[in-house]
């Protein structure tokens, strides 16, 4: 007699599910954006001779997350989504507590690296969790709504960070990371049912890991999507790395930076709402490629305007804001669609696929963004060149991604 199929995991009401996934996923963006107002203090205290090195606080986190994502997916495929999220948040919170004690830039970078390792678990496990419950364009629509709410949190992160820093100093912002970890862990464990039953789990053995990664890397569609994601993530992270310096030094708006950043992120978030409405009609690939093509045109115009000094002084900040919003909007439209495309046919190893895609695209983004950030020269030039190059390459590569 055939054993009955296991009952599917209970689904939460969709609004609560989206809000929960957005909060858990936002740990990555919040861990970057809320640090931006702290960079001047960190630079003055820990690296006064080379203030650009303070940007490495962001890069170290991304590098740790890139390494951690190689293992977070296979671990979640082996032990389940909820335990993986819980363990990751625990590592993240402990590293945040240690980082607050840093007396040197090197110590701080090491702690931020470990924070990234921990943050990789909730980032990857939530992607796999969503794939356990949804797929195809329905998944892309949900990830668009998640991304839209996800943007609301980091939109106010610099403002919240500046308030915390004003009261407790730059070390105090790490307390907010601990609080975020506690809220995220509690919400998932109290409300979300485990979506990966024991009979569908893959043993955490070297042979199993190798075979899973080999399957992912032999899939031409997934590999191309990974490269495109690296190009998209790299240009956005390059802008993030220099955002505080651009506002403070280039445009003289350091004091109001958190408010401008919030406005920029919220405006860009409208693109996620548009994507959620159109993705069912046009498809994930069309939406992503269109976003890269639009960004290529916008950045090409900006390169000409900036290099030939064609923007009148009173309009330079407005032009920068328009361009920056377009970069964030492009990221909002492409990331959810591309991740959904990558996972579409890989549901049987969703965790491993999410790990490989996220790890390689994150490392690629760091390789792109770190030198661009360090090349900051008081102008927009390094940013607009990097964005144009990445968007152009991404739009060309999108042509080669199979439709199925």
Long-range contacts (C-beta under 8 A, 24 or more apart in sequence): 6-197, 6-199, 8-133, 9-132, 9-133, 9-193, 9-194, 9-195, 9-197, 10-193, 11-133, 12-191, 12-192, 14-142, 16-191, 17-142, 17-192, 18-142, 18-145, 18-146, 18-149, 19-149, 20-187, 20-188, 20-191, 20-192, 21-126, 21-129, 21-130, 21-142, 21-146, 22-145, 22-146, 22-147, 22-148, 22-149, 22-150, 22-152, 22-153, 23-153, 23-180, 23-183, 23-184, 23-187, 24-85, 24-122, 24-126, 24-184, 24-187, 24-188, 25-122, 25-123, 25-126, 25-146, 25-150, 26-150, 26-153, 26-154, 26-180, 27-89, 27-92, 27-119, 27-122, 27-123, 27-177, 27-180, 27-181, 27-184, 28-65, 28-119, 28-123, 29-150, 29-151, 29-153, 29-154, 29-157, 30-153, 30-154, 30-157, 30-176, 30-177, 30-180, 31-61, 31-115, 31-116, 31-119, 31-177, 32-58, 32-61, 32-62, 32-154, 32-240, 33-154, 33-157, 33-158, 33-161, 33-240, 33-261, 34-154, 34-157, 34-158, 34-160, 34-161, 34-164, 34-173, 34-176, 34-177, 35-161, 35-173, 36-157, 36-158, 36-161, 36-240, 36-243, 36-244, 36-257, 36-261, 37-158, 37-161, 37-162, 37-165, 37-244, 37-257, 37-258, 38-161, 38-165, 38-170, 38-173, 39-244, 39-245, 40-244, 40-248, 40-254, 41-165, 41-169, 41-170, 42-105, 42-108, 42-170, 45-170, 46-102, 46-104, 46-105, 46-108, 47-105, 52-245, 52-373, 52-374, 52-376, 53-105, 54-105, 55-241, 55-242, 55-370, 55-373, 55-374, 56-105, 56-109, 56-370, 57-108, 57-109, 57-112, 58-237, 58-240, 58-241, 58-373, 59-241, 59-366, 59-369, 59-370, 59-373, 60-109, 60-110, 60-112, 60-113, 60-116, 61-112, 61-113, 61-115, 61-116, 61-119, 62-116, 62-237, 62-362, 62-365, 62-366, 62-369, 63-113, 63-116, 63-363, 63-366, 64-112, 64-113, 64-114, 64-115, 64-116, 64-117, 64-119, 64-120, 65-116, 65-117, 65-119, 65-120, 65-123, 65-362, 66-116, 66-120, 66-358, 66-359, 66-360, 66-362, 66-363, 66-366, 67-116, 67-117, 67-120, 67-359, 68-116, 68-117, 68-118, 68-119, 68-120, 68-121, 68-359, 69-120, 69-123, 69-124, 69-354, 69-355, 69-358, 69-359, 69-362, 70-355, 70-356, 70-359, 71-120, 71-355, 72-120, 72-121, 72-123, 72-124, 72-125, 72-351, 72-355, 73-124, 73-125, 73-128, 73-350, 73-351, 73-352, 73-353, 73-354, 73-355, 73-356, 73-358, 74-202, 74-204, 74-208, 74-209, 74-212, 74-351, 74-352, 74-355, 75-121, 75-204, 75-351, 76-121, 76-124, 76-125, 76-128, 76-196, 76-351, 77-128, 77-196, 77-201, 77-202, 77-204, 77-212, 77-349, 77-350, 77-351, 77-352, 78-201, 78-202, 78-203, 78-204, 79-201, 79-204, 80-194, 80-196, 80-201, 81-125, 81-126, 81-128, 81-129, 81-132, 81-194, 81-195, 81-196, 81-351, 82-125, 82-188, 82-189, 82-192, 82-194, 84-121, 84-122, 84-124, 84-125, 85-121, 85-122, 85-125, 85-126, 85-184, 85-185, 85-188, 86-185, 86-188, 86-189, 87-121, 88-118, 88-119, 88-120, 88-121, 88-122, 88-125, 89-118, 89-121, 89-122, 89-181, 89-182, 89-184, 89-185, 90-118, 90-181, 90-185, 91-117, 91-118, 91-121, 92-118, 92-119, 92-121, 92-122, 92-177, 92-181, 93-118, 93-177, 93-178, 93-181, 93-182, 94-118, 96-174, 96-175, 96-177, 96-178, 96-181, 97-174, 97-178, 99-174, 100-171, 100-172, 100-174, 100-175, 101-171, 102-171, 115-177, 120-358, 120-359, 122-184, 123-358, 124-351, 124-354, 124-355, 124-358, 125-351, 127-339, 127-343, 127-350, 127-354, 127-358, 128-196, 128-350, 128-351, 128-354, 129-192, 129-195, 131-343, 131-347, 131-350, 131-354, 132-195, 132-196, 132-347, 132-350, 133-195, 135-343, 135-344, 135-347, 136-340, 136-344, 137-279, 137-280, 137-283, 137-284, 137-340, 139-340, 139-343, 139-344, 140-279, 140-284, 140-336, 140-337, 140-340, 140-341, 141-276, 141-279, 141-280, 143-336, 143-337, 143-339, 143-340, 144-272, 144-273, 144-275, 144-276, 144-279, 144-332, 144-336, 144-337, 145-272, 145-276, 146-336, 147-269, 147-272, 147-332, 147-335, 147-336, 148-269, 148-272, 148-273, 148-276, 148-332, 151-265, 151-266, 151-268, 151-269, 151-272, 151-328, 151-332, 152-265, 152-266, 152-269, 154-265, 155-261, 155-262, 155-264, 155-265, 155-266, 155-269, 156-258, 156-262, 158-257, 158-258, 158-261, 158-262, 159-258, 159-259, 159-261, 159-262, 161-258, 162-258, 196-351, 202-349, 202-352, 209-352, 212-349, 212-352, 213-352, 213-356, 215-349, 215-352, 216-346, 216-349, 216-352, 216-353, 216-356, 216-357, 217-356, 219-345, 219-346, 220-402, 221-341, 221-342, 221-345, 221-401, 221-402, 222-342, 222-346, 222-353, 222-356, 222-357, 224-397, 224-400, 224-401, 225-338, 225-341, 225-342, 225-357, 225-401, 226-342, 226-356, 226-357, 226-360, 226-361, 226-364, 227-361, 227-364, 227-397, 228-288, 228-292, 228-334, 228-338, 228-394, 228-397, 228-398, 228-401, 229-334, 229-335, 229-338, 229-339, 229-357, 229-361, 229-364, 230-360, 230-361, 230-362, 230-363, 230-364, 230-365, 230-368, 231-364, 231-368, 231-390, 231-391, 231-393, 231-394, 231-397, 232-292, 232-330, 232-331, 232-334, 232-335, 232-338, 232-390, 232-391, 232-394, 233-331, 233-335, 233-361, 233-362, 233-364, 233-365, 234-364, 234-365, 234-366, 234-367, 234-368, 234-369, 234-386, 234-390, 235-327, 235-368, 235-369, 235-386, 235-387, 235-390, 235-391, 236-327, 236-328, 236-330, 236-331, 236-365, 237-365, 237-366, 237-368, 237-369, 238-368, 238-369, 238-372, 238-373, 238-382, 238-383, 238-386, 238-387, 239-324, 239-327, 239-383, 239-387, 240-369, 241-369, 241-370, 241-372, 241-373, 242-372, 242-373, 242-376, 242-382, 242-383, 243-324, 245-376, 246-320, 246-376, 246-380, 246-383, 249-378, 250-320, 250-378, 250-379, 250-380, 251-316, 251-317, 251-320, 253-317, 260-321, 263-321, 264-321, 264-324, 264-325, 264-328, 265-328, 267-325, 267-329, 268-325, 268-326, 268-327, 268-328, 268-329, 268-331, 268-332, 269-332, 270-329, 271-329, 271-330, 271-332, 271-333, 272-332, 272-333, 272-336, 274-333, 275-332, 275-333, 275-336, 275-337, 279-337, 284-337, 284-338, 284-340, 284-341, 285-337, 285-341, 285-398, 285-401, 285-403, 287-333, 287-334, 287-337, 288-333, 288-334, 288-337, 288-338, 288-341, 288-398, 289-395, 289-398, 289-399, 290-333, 291-329, 291-330, 291-333, 291-334, 292-330, 292-334, 292-391, 292-394, 292-395, 292-398, 293-391, 293-395, 294-326, 294-330, 295-326, 295-327, 295-330, 295-387, 295-391, 296-388, 296-391, 296-392, 296-395, 298-323, 298-326, 299-323, 299-384, 299-387, 299-388, 299-391, 300-388, 302-380, 302-384, 302-387, 302-388, 303-384, 303-385, 303-388, 306-379, 306-380, 306-381, 306-384, 307-381, 320-380, 323-380, 323-384, 327-387, 330-391, 334-394, 341-401, 345-404
